[in-house]
Amino acid sequence: MAEHLKQQMVAWRRHLHANPELATFEVSTSDFVAARLSELGIPFQRNVGGHGIVASLTRAGSSRSIGLRADMDALPIQEQTGLEHASVIDGVMHACGHDGHTASLLGAASLLAGDTDWSGTVRLIFQPAEERGIGAKAMIEEGFFENFPVDMLFAYHNWPGLPAGKIAAVAGPVMAAGARIAIRITGKAAHAAMPHQSRDALAAAGYLLTTLQSIAGRAVDPLQAAVVSITTLETGAVLNQVPEAVKLGGLMRTLNVATRDRVEAEIERICNGIAMAMGVTIDLTIQRTVLPTVNAPYAAEIAARAAEAIGAPVTKELEPSLASEDFSYFLSRKPGALVWIGNGEDLAGRELHSPGYDFNDEILPVAASWLAEVAKQALRANPDLS
């Protein structure tokens, strides 16, 4: 890779890092991507699923088409890195590396535009609103697969804790299905000195909180992964009243749909049982956010071969993460793979979604090269096996 492209990607990445935008508000980010694609002479369509952009590069000789995706949005976190390129937007930062993902896909676009050693079509997918789990779904609902046909799709996520530049291409589930849990418990308020006149919603919440924690250990196969975390509790404001209502909120994660369905059923069963036992009303809402991210074995093998072809260290074994990723919606429609590219040492306070996090610029050349190479490898692959 030419040195000027390496430096250009660093400049792109740091510009994006300094100017982050939240999900569904990626106006300037989309403008920036469009400007860079125009400079490269690559045709594109804007406003796909919100502020999404899909660019298409085509070379004659094949009807095959491959999608490469990068997410663009940032997080509502106050940056504390102290870096020269730190966010200038109060309360918003790129704490998950989407700035790097976007810059490296632009780098891959530059590499593919200047490379004649491939044929077919490569779709460059700059996706909005990943952090809210709605961007990929919005692009699909607005006709992505009809307007921009692809045979396979690939993406990556930077991964602190994996050595910088090492690529993990793993077959099967790699990230979890997600859902948000909202619970409202309604009882009867009373004076705290006369609790017998109440239907104690707060006591019911205590039983519920404890019992929900048993799901992963007693209702789910020990060989399957599941997380149920209740993380918020809102209730009364005075010391001498048994409150009328309690609100609980949290999340759940599973690595497959069958386990997700089992966990949801258990949450509902427990809520119904505690409501009956405590004489309260419990209203439960489970909002599914994303599907599990599952790599097709053949696509994972192509991803690994691409890593080897660019000289990157590669592993085919890494434990799945119970974080979630809305690239799963693309993979539910077409085969493909999401790989992890190591961001280097996972330092305390610099983890993903941390105010001290920063994308490692040293991995930009690896990421861009892998994206370009995996597209070429997939275009050459036997379509009957994919």
N, C-alpha and C positions, 0 to 999 in steps of 0.2 A: 504494500500500500504506500502511495506517495506521501511524503512528509506533509505536504500542504493540505491534504485531505485530513490527516490526523489532527493538525492544528485547527482546521476549519470545524471539525466535529467538536473539539473542545470549546471553541468559541460559541458554536451553536448551543451546546449543552449549557454553558454558563449563562448565556443570555436567557434561555428558557428557565433556568434555575432562579435567576434574579427576578423573573417576571411570571410567577406562577398564577394559574387560574383554576378555580374550583370546578368540579363537575357541572356540566351544562353551561358554563360561562367561559369556555375556551376560545373567546373571540380573537384576541391578539395572538394566541398560540396558533390558531388555525390560519390567521393572516401570515404569520411567520413561515409556517410550513408551505403555504401556497406560494409565497415569494421565492423560497428556495427551490421548489419544484419548477417554477417558471424559469429561474436561472439555469436549471439543468435541462430545460426544454422537454419536460415530461408532462404530457396531458393529464388533467385530473378533473374530478367533479367535486364540488364543495357541498356542504350542508346535507350530508348523508347521515341521517339519524341524529340531527342536531348540528354540531359544529364539526362533524366528521368529514374526512377527505379520503377519497379513493383515487389513486393514480394508477395508470396502466402503461406498462412497457411491453411492447410486442415485437418479436422478431419472427420472420417467416420461417416455415419449415415444420411447425407442429401446431396441433389444435389444443395441446395441453395448457392448463392454466393453474398457477400456484398463487396463493395469498400469503403475504407477510404482514403481520400486524404489530403496531406499537400503540400504547395508550398515551394520552396527552395531559390528563388532568392532575391537579395537585390536591393537597389536604388542608383542612382548617387547623393548622398547627403553627404556633409561633416559633420561628426558627431561632436557634441558639448556637449556631456554629461559629459565628464571628468571622466567617470567610469574606473575602473581598467581593465574591459573587453571590453573597447571601441575598435572600428574598428582600425586595423593597416594598412588598405588599404586607401590610400589618396583618398578622394572624393567618397567613397563607404561606405554605412552603411545599416544595417538592421533597417530601419525606419518604417517598417510595421508589424514586428513581425513574419516574416516567419522563423526566427531562432527558435522561440518558437513553431511554428506549426510543424516544422520538428522534434524537440526534443521530443515533446509530442507524435507524431506518433511513433517514436522509442520506447517511453515508453509504448504505447499501444501494440506495437509488443511484447515487453517483457512480459506484462501482459497476452496477449492471448496465447503466447507460453507456459506459465507456468500454464494455466488454462485448465482443461479437461471438464469443464461444458458447452460445446457447440459442435455443429457438423455442418459441411458444409465447405465453403471456405471463407476466408477473404483476399481480395486483398489490400495490403498496397501500395498506389500510392504516390510516391515522385515526384512531378511535377516541371519541370523547367519553367522559362519564364512567370510567371503569370503577372508580372508588365508590360510586353509588350502585354499582352492579346493574346499570341500565343502558350503558352505551352500546354494547354489542347487540343487545336485544332490539334497541331502537333502530340500528342500522339494518338488521335483518328484517324487521317489520316494515321498513321503508323500501324493501326490495333489493337488498344487497345481492342475494344469490341469483335473483332473476336478472339484474342489471349488470352484475360483475361475476359471471360464472367462474368457479374455481373447482379444481379436482381435489386439492389438499390445501391445508393452511398450517402455517408455522408462526411461532412467537417465542419470545424469551422473557424471563424476569431475572433481574440481577439478584444475587443471593449472598448477603453477608454471612460469613462463616465458611463458605466454600472458597478455596484458594483463588486469588484473582486470576481471571481468564480461564479457569477450568470449567468445562461444560458437562453438565449432568443431563443425559438423554435417557429417560427412564420410561419403559413401557407400562401401560396401565394407569391407575389413578395416581395423580400427582398433587392435586389440590382438592379441597373439600367443597361439597354442597353447603350452601349457607341459608340461614333463615333468621329473621328477627322475631323475638317473642315479646308480646305485650299482654299483661295480665292485670285486670282490675278486680279487686275483691271488695264487695259491698256488704257491710253488716248493719248494725244499729249502734249509734253513738250513745254514750251514757257518761255520767260523772265517774271519774276514776276511782272514787271511794265507794261506788255502788256498781261494780262491774257486772253483778248479776242481772242488771237491767239492760245490758248490752248484748249484742252479737259481735264478738270481738274480731274484727277484720285483721288487726295486727297479729293476734295470736295465730289466726289461720295462715297469715303470710309466713310466720315462723315455721309452722309445720310444712307448708308448701315448699319453702326454700330448702329445707332439710331433705324432704322426700324427693324433690327433683334431682338432687345430687346422686341419688341411688340408681338413676336410670342407666348411666354408662356402665356401672359395675354389676347390675343385677338384671337388666332387661335386654342388654345387647351382648351378642356373641363376643367373648373375649378376644377373638381374632379379628374383630372389626373395630374400627375407630369411631368414637362418638364423643362429642363435647356438648354439655348443656351448662351454660354459665348465666346466672342471674346477676346482673351488674348494677342495677339501679333499684332504689326503693323510695317511694314518696308517700308520706302519710301526714298525720296531724301536726299542729304547730303549738299546742298548749300541753302543759304537764298534767293538768287535772281532768283530762277528758280521754275516754276510750274512743279513738277515732272511728268515724263511720266507714271510711274507705282507705284502701291501700293500693298503690300502683306499683307493679314490678315490671322490669324490663330486662332483656338479655338477648342471648343468641344461642344458636345451635349449629353444629358442624358435623357432617358425616362424609365418608368417602364413597358412598354409593347410594342409589335411590332407595333400595330396599331397606337399608338401615335408617335412612331419613324417615321413611314412612312409619317404621316401627317406633322411632323416638317420638314422632309427632303423636302417634296413638297413645303412647305411654304418658306423655304430658297431659293430654286430654283426660285420660282415665284418672290420673292423680288429682287433677283439678276438680273433676266431678266428685271423687270420693271425699276430698277434704271439704268441699262445699256442703255435702250432705252431712258429714260428721260434725261440722262446726256451725251449721245453721246459717251460712252466708251464701251470697251469690258470687260466683266466679265467672267472669267473662274473659275468654282466652282468644287471642288473635295470633296466629303464626303466619308471618309474611315470608314466603320463600323469596330469596334474593337471587342466587345463582345455582347452577347445576354443578355436580362434581366435574373437575377437569380430568378427562381420561385420554391418555395418549394411545393412539392406535399402534400396536407393536411394529408394523411395517414402517409407519411414519417415524417412530422413535429410532428405528434402525437407520433410516435415511438421515435423520438429525445427527446421529453418532458418526456416520460416515462423513458427513459434511464437516464435523468438528475435526476428525482425523485429517481430512484433506487440507485444512488450513493450518495444520500443525498444532492445534490446541490440545492440551491434556483433556481426556474425556473419561467419564465414568458412566456406566449403565445402571448403577445402584445408588440410590439415595432415598431415605425415608420420605414418604409423602408428607406434605404440610397440611395442617388443618386450617390454614388461611384459605381464602377463596378468591376466585378469579373469573371475571365474566367472559373471558375467552372461551369458557366452557360452552357458551351458547353457539359459537361458531363450530366447535368440535362436535356438538350434538347433531349437526346437519351434514358435516363433511369430515372425513378422517384428517388427522393431523397430529401435531405435537407441540407442546410448550416445554422448552428446556430451561434449566437454570444456568446462568453464567455467573461464576463466582465474583463477588465484589471485594473479596479479601477478608481480613480478620474481622470477626464480629465483636467489636469493642463495646464495652458497657457504655450506654448512653448514645450509641451511634447505630442502633438497630433500625430496621425498617419501621416507619411510622414514629420515629423518635425525633425530638427537636434538634438533636445533634447529628442526624444522619446526613451523608452526602454521597452521591454517586461517584464511583471511582473512575476518573477520566482515563486511567491506564487501560481499562477494558473496552473502551470504545472501538479501537481497531479490531479486536477479536469479535465483538458483537456484530459490527458492520460486515466483516468478512464472512462470519458464519451465516448471517441472514442472506447474503448474496449467494454463497455457496450452496446452502440448503435449497434455495429456489432452483438453482441449476441442477443439483442432484435429483430433486423431485421431478423436474421436467423431463429428465432422461429415464426415470424409473419406469418399469413395466406397469402400464396402467391396469392390467388385469390383477396385479398383486396388491394394489393400493386400495 
